[in-house]
Amino acid sequence: MKVFPVVLGLIVLGVLSPANVASAQRKPAGTAPVRVFLDCNTSGCDFDYLRTEIPYVNYVRDRTDAELHVLVTSQPTGGGGRELTFNFIGLRDFMGVSDTLTTVLPQEATQDDQRKGIARTLKLGLVRYLA
């Protein structure tokens, strides 16, 4: 079968890629999930919804217990919507590893649209810390 060498090659490339080597130095594979402190007081931040949609991290209530602080801020847009900025601030093992993502929620976005938009952006931002 020719599929096996290709799959094995992809696995080796994935394991030895620089990003995975760097993350392996920060947090060994097989350890507990990333501890996340979610600091979001804007409309649409439904913590119960986010916990069910993103169950592969541990949410903590105290920032000092976290490995990742996610600060979500909001500002109005010219069209009546809102721009949300997600600041991913690495702590402990992720010290110095930070990212910023933004998303725009249109004026006509329903509560469900807002929750889904926040969850989608949060998932995208977590990828680097989960890899």
RAKAVEN-V699341 format. One record per residue. N is the residue number from 0. RES is the residue in three letters. PHI is phi as a letter, one per 30 degrees, with the letter a starting at -180 (* if undefined). OMEGA is omega in whole degrees, 0 to 359 (999 if undefined). Layout:
n = (N:N)
res = (RES:RES)
phi = (PHI:PHI)
omega = (OMEGA:OMEGA)
This chain:
n = (0:1:2:3:4:5:6:7:8:9:10:11:12:13:14:15:16:17:18:19:20:21:22:23:24:25:26:27:28:29:30:31:32:33:34:35:36:37:38:39:40:41:42:43:44:45:46:47:48:49:50:51:52:53:54:55:56:57:58:59:60:61:62:63:64:65:66:67:68:69:70:71:72:73:74:75:76:77:78:79:80:81:82:83:84:85:86:87:88:89:90:91:92:93:94:95:96:97:98:99:100:101:102:103:104:105:106:107:108:109:110:111:112:113:114:115:116:117:118:119:120:121:122:123:124:125:126:127:128:129:130)
res = (MET:LYS:VAL:PHE:PRO:VAL:VAL:LEU:GLY:LEU:ILE:VAL:LEU:GLY:VAL:LEU:SER:PRO:ALA:ASN:VAL:ALA:SER:ALA:GLN:ARG:LYS:PRO:ALA:GLY:THR:ALA:PRO:VAL:ARG:VAL:PHE:LEU:ASP:CYS:ASN:THR:SER:GLY:CYS:ASP:PHE:ASP:TYR:LEU:ARG:THR:GLU:ILE:PRO:TYR:VAL:ASN:TYR:VAL:ARG:ASP:ARG:THR:ASP:ALA:GLU:LEU:HIS:VAL:LEU:VAL:THR:SER:GLN:PRO:THR:GLY:GLY:GLY:GLY:ARG:GLU:LEU:THR:PHE:ASN:PHE:ILE:GLY:LEU:ARG:ASP:PHE:MET:GLY:VAL:SER:ASP:THR:LEU:THR:THR:VAL:LEU:PRO:GLN:GLU:ALA:THR:GLN:ASP:ASP:GLN:ARG:LYS:GLY:ILE:ALA:ARG:THR:LEU:LYS:LEU:GLY:LEU:VAL:ARG:TYR:LEU:ALA)
phi = (*:d:d:e:d:d:d:d:d:d:d:d:d:d:d:c:d:e:d:d:d:d:d:d:d:d:b:d:d:i:d:d:e:d:d:c:c:c:c:b:c:c:d:j:d:c:d:d:d:d:d:d:d:b:d:c:b:c:d:c:c:c:e:d:c:d:c:b:c:c:c:c:c:b:b:d:c:d:d:j:d:b:c:c:c:c:c:c:c:d:b:h:d:c:e:i:c:b:b:b:b:b:b:c:c:d:e:d:d:d:e:d:d:d:d:d:d:d:d:d:d:d:d:d:d:d:e:e:d:c:d)
omega = (180:182:184:179:179:179:179:178:178:178:180:179:179:181:185:179:182:180:180:177:180:180:178:178:182:183:183:178:178:178:182:178:179:177:187:171:182:183:186:180:181:178:180:177:179:186:179:178:181:179:179:180:182:184:187:172:174:178:179:182:182:183:182:178:188:170:181:177:178:180:181:177:185:172:182:175:180:182:179:177:179:172:178:177:180:176:178:186:181:177:178:182:182:180:180:179:183:178:175:176:175:174:180:176:182:182:184:180:176:177:180:176:179:179:180:178:178:180:180:181:178:178:179:181:182:185:183:183:180:184:999)
